[in-house]
Amino acid sequence: MADHLQAVSEGHILELVINVPPRCMKSTTVMVMWPSWEWIRRPQGRWMFGAYAESLPRDENQRARRLMEGEWYQSNWGDRWAFATDQNEKTKIENDKTGYRIAVGARGSITGKGGDRLVLDDPHNMKEIHNETIRQGVIDWYNGVWYNRANNTSTTARILIMQRGHEDDLAGHILASSKNVVHLCLPMKYEGSKSVTVIGFRDPRTEDDQLMWPEHFPAEDVAKIESRGSFEFAAQYQQRPAPRGGGVWKKDWFRFYAARDLPASFDTVVDSWDCSFKDTDGSDYVCGQRWGKTGPDFYLIAQVWKKMDMPDTLKAVVDFRENATVLVNAVLIEDKANGPGVISMAKKRIPGVLGVNPEGGKMVRAHGAAPTIEAGNVYLPMPEEQPWVSDLLLEYCTFPNARHDDRVDATSQAIIWLTKNDLELFAGGSVEPEGGSSPYDDDQFERTSPWRIG
């Protein structure tokens, strides 16, 4: 961290994202030691520090002041500059060379303020990271307010240091949108990264799961932390929004088929649609998938995934059904968001349109489909033949911390509806054992079936 921050001071890096586990001296390094060191060389430097709560950078202001007022600092560099006698607030510290430190809270007002170093430390509250409105609010504040506080657009440096909590958190947004950002990622357990930063740094570890700081975090303590929650450990300690290999759905649970091996016919084929509220940059995509079921196996045959308004969604539903190369038995549309309007109009254009109003939230539905996937009954096209499958898998395995969840919703809706439909058919007595009626009557199915989400 110190090497990369020094590179910022020397003008080699203007945008830096550091992902590092908690309790690894990130705030001390970035908000206390680094600016105190830089004021020795450049006391006129102006700093802005932000975090999800203003109390964090405010407390670091006080820690830095105590360091710089201390005997060791003053005996070595006390002649370089002095604290301004008329400015001693916790949120703002000034010196007699026009330098200052300002502490603010993420999403707070900073009108009229600016800096040569814009430092954000944990802009998200991890307890709210799954709230899309709050998470997007932090990103909007960064884009519309914080980013524009540069004193000099050519030389001001922007530094973000945080743990990952979601694929679409602020770190994910910056890494996806900026071409010049330098990414320093330090997971607690080594995962084989061979990336090299612009200053030539590469992780010195060579073995998988090798610990970053065993003297401070011994193996037994790391194991205890990980045992308390794989998602939380992956995000905050491994700097990944989901555990390696997947979260609710694991990557190695899925099977793949080549086009030549797709079954010639299916017992049932459905189109499954997850619709959005509106076609804005902040809205979710619309996803339509075609699933074929034969025996216990489910095959993803085709997919549509893009941002669409309601008229475009209706057209996509109709075109997808009419251009099908297999017989589609039902068109499932979630009866939420734009769904009711699409359902009403689609019924006038194509047959088999069904409104689906599944019980439970997204996570419940994903868990409902998980046993079928884990059993190896779900087949996807080979990524080598259909490149879009790679991005689909990323969403599958990162859910619920993925940037989008529309494809997960369309998939779980299809798998659960098809499975429930077959079970209800069986429960209704269409298949009977030899010698009598089926023991799987409707009442028993209602009491015992795990497929209550439909």
Beta strands, then each sheet from edge to edge (+ up, - down):
strand 1: 15-19
strand 2: 46-51
strand 3: 83-88
strand 4: 92-95
strand 5: 100-105
strand 6: 117-121
strand 7: 157-162
strand 8: 182-185
strand 9: 255-257
strand 10: 268-274
strand 11: 286-294
strand 12: 297-306
strand 13: 330-334
strand 14: 353-356
strand 15: 378-381
sheet 1: 3+ 4- 5+ 2+ 6+ 7+ 1+ 8+
sheet 2: 9+ 15+ 12+ 11- 10+ 13+ 14+
end
